[in-house]
Amino acid sequence: MSFHLPLLLLLIAAATTLTSAEIRTTAVRSETRQVIPFDEFGFTHRGCLELNVTDIHLSSDKLDLSKLGFFLSTRDAWIHVVQQIEDGEINCALDSQVIKKVVNFDQIPKGQTFINHYSTISDADQFTLIFANCINQLASVSMNVRSVMYNLEGNKGGRDYLSAGKTILPRIYFLLALIYCVLAGSWIYVLYKKRLTVFKIHYFMLAVLLLKALNLFCEAEDKSYIKRTGSAHGWDVLFYIFSFLKGVTLFTLIVLIGTGWSFLKPFLQDKEKKVLMIVIPLQVVANIAQVVIDETGPFGQDWVTWKQVFLLVDVVCCCLVLFPIVWSIKNLRESARTDGKAAVNLMKLTLFRQYYIVVICYIYFTRVIVYALETITSYQYLWTSVMAGELATLAFYVFTGLKFKPEAHNPYLVIDEEEEEAALEMLKLEDEFEL
Ligand SMILES: *[C@@H]1O[C@H](CO)[C@@H](O)[C@H](O)[C@H]1NC(C)=O
């Protein structure tokens, strides 16, 4: 059935949506898709939907207008509708009882080319606004759609344009930004106290912390602006800029620490430089994808493609940054066996192995677990997955800071005979296990 593909796409879109439903204007041009998803929004018991459609043009005057219209559907209801259509119970999603009809085109007076619709939604749930065209592939529709979804809050009935599960996000982001500021302050203090043993990488770590804090401030401001007004008013631009800088610097930092740059050796090898030269452009692509995803919403036909591009690039970056750490571990293992300072090398080796595991845990948690949480938690608790991801990130920053902080007494230099012998024993044991 020709219905399958759009349905599938809609399901994918619904399962991965992160965009905040703000006031959105979408130009629909000669559209023949049978199902067009617009934004998704979590309503409370006092939800409102405003829909203004202008310049409606149909490909023919003799179309059955009752088969064109907007409706709201939850994800579960949508699965039910798909089932009903496959079972032949209904021909058109608009005929289903489980959806919430918003407006049918046969309600428009003859000759009128616009719709101004307003409705309140009292059953709290997460709905997607969908346009259905059940005529056939030959009937196309052009129109400008402006959709506004919000919840009323408080006694005065102020509008909250953030979806039910996201409305406390501005506060969470602001709190996290403050925490990162405190961390940056402590880091500056550490750098000052241990200024004799500070390497270049430690200043770089400070930059990463500050960018993360700035990024969170912008995200908090962006979200709170959307919450109050329904649009971002330029805060999103700042947010994207800092997001990009944060992404690039964080991946670069992981690579630099992984290679041991500045505290093990003053320069990068060619293959390590190559990793950076691939990761940085990939981050540019990832950020462009992120902007497109956020700004177009599920309506855009390329939306799913950009989601996949983003996912792919992100996974590739995550895998690439592991290579330098693996190379370092290999080098350290070899030199532990050959040069005389087994204990020193073993310590470094342990540190790098820990770092390797922590990077993997961080990537796994922020990419897989957070995604799973986002899918299984109910829409009111969507913020918990954001929170979980941010806490994992915070833990990663703290771990990196603690493990690679400037040391006043370099532990690699004060090692006695006993430790050296113990280390040699350890290495021998390891070799036996390898064989
Ligand atoms: C959109 O429709 C609502 C509800 O009928 C109406 O109050 C509002 O003025 C319309 N907005 C625009 C921009 O036409």
The ligand as an SDF file (V2000), in Angstrom:
LIG
                    3D

 14 14  0  0  0  0  0  0  0  0999 V2000
   -5.6130   32.7450   13.8450 C   0  0  0  0  0  0  0  0  0  0  0  0
   -6.8490   32.1730   14.2560 O   0  0  0  0  0  0  0  0  0  0  0  0
   -7.2580   32.5790   15.5400 C   0  0  0  0  0  0  0  0  0  0  0  0
   -8.4760   31.7740   15.9210 C   0  0  0  0  0  0  0  0  0  0  0  0
   -9.5730   31.9750   15.1030 O   0  0  0  0  0  0  0  0  0  0  0  0
   -7.5140   34.0890   15.5450 C   0  0  0  0  0  0  0  0  0  0  0  0
   -7.9210   34.5220   16.8180 O   0  0  0  0  0  0  0  0  0  0  0  0
   -6.2260   34.7860   15.1530 C   0  0  0  0  0  0  0  0  0  0  0  0
   -6.4220   36.1830   15.0480 O   0  0  0  0  0  0  0  0  0  0  0  0
   -5.6950   34.2520   13.8280 C   0  0  0  0  0  0  0  0  0  0  0  0
   -4.3740   34.7980   13.6060 N   0  0  0  0  0  0  0  0  0  0  0  0
   -3.9940   35.2910   12.4370 C   0  0  0  0  0  0  0  0  0  0  0  0
   -2.5680   35.7730   12.3750 C   0  0  0  0  0  0  0  0  0  0  0  0
   -4.7110   35.3430   11.4820 O   0  0  0  0  0  0  0  0  0  0  0  0
  1  2  1  0
  1 10  1  0
  2  3  1  0
  3  4  1  0
  3  6  1  0
  4  5  1  0
  6  7  1  0
  6  8  1  0
  8  9  1  0
  8 10  1  0
 10 11  1  0
 11 12  1  0
 12 13  1  0
 12 14  2  0
M  END
$$$$
